[in-house]
Amino acid sequence: MGKGVITDPALHREILGEVADFIEKDTGLSLEAADYSPIRGPEGNIEFLFLLRHKGMENAANRPDLDKIVEEAHKNTCAHPR
């Protein structure tokens, strides 16, 4: 990635999926939940948040639907208050 703000939902989905795959395959953690901040940053950026648990401590929940979270984030976030 270079510098700058990502505004493309497809790129958000790709990056979040890669991060989630890394977490689940290469760490002792599992992805339990994901969400987004409702307020965009000053340049229009959207922050995504992951709730992680140590493997073995997680609920039997399925992986969060990252596609749906990205779609909702792009639809529902509001501009940064200036």
TORNUTOR-780312 format. One record per residue (C-alpha): x, y, z. Coordinates in steps of 0.1 Angstrom, whole numbers, padded with zeros to 4 digits, always signed. Layout:
REM residues N
XYZ/...
REM end
This chain:
REM residues 82
+0000+0000+0000/+0012+0035-0006/+0001+0065+0013/-0034+0078+0011/-0069+0069+0020/-0086+0038+0007/-0121+0045-0006/-0127+0015-0028/-0150-0011-0010/-0135-0039-0030/-0100-0030-0017/-0114-0028+0018/-0129-0063+0015/-0096-0077+0001/-0074-0062+0028/-0097-0071+0056/-0099-0107+0043/-0061-0109+0041/-0057-0096+0076/-0084-0120+0089/-0067-0149+0071/-0034-0140+0086/-0048-0137+0121/-0065-0171+0119/-0036-0190+0103/-0005-0174+0117/-0013-0163+0152/-0027-0178+0183/-0058-0157+0179/-0091-0160+0163/-0114-0133+0148/-0146-0132+0169/-0162-0100+0157/-0156-0070+0134/-0171-0036+0130/-0164-0001+0118/-0163+0034+0133/-0194+0053+0124/-0175+0086+0118/-0150+0089+0089/-0116+0105+0094/-0108+0140+0082/-0097+0126+0048/-0127+0103+0044/-0110+0072+0058/-0130+0044+0075/-0116+0026+0104/-0124-0011+0108/-0121-0029+0142/-0115-0065+0150/-0123-0083+0183/-0097-0111+0187/-0096-0139+0213/-0070-0165+0221/-0077-0197+0203/-0095-0221+0226/-0113-0192+0243/-0135-0181+0214/-0172-0188+0211/-0183-0212+0184/-0194-0182+0163/-0186-0181+0126/-0162-0157+0111/-0178-0122+0108/-0192-0114+0074/-0166-0089+0063/-0183-0082+0030/-0214-0071+0048/-0194-0050+0073/-0176-0031+0044/-0209-0025+0026/-0225-0011+0057/-0195+0010+0065/-0195+0026+0031/-0233+0032+0032/-0237+0043+0068/-0206+0063+0079/-0209+0100+0081/-0183+0127+0074/-0158+0138+0100/-0170+0168+0119/-0148+0198+0111/
REM end
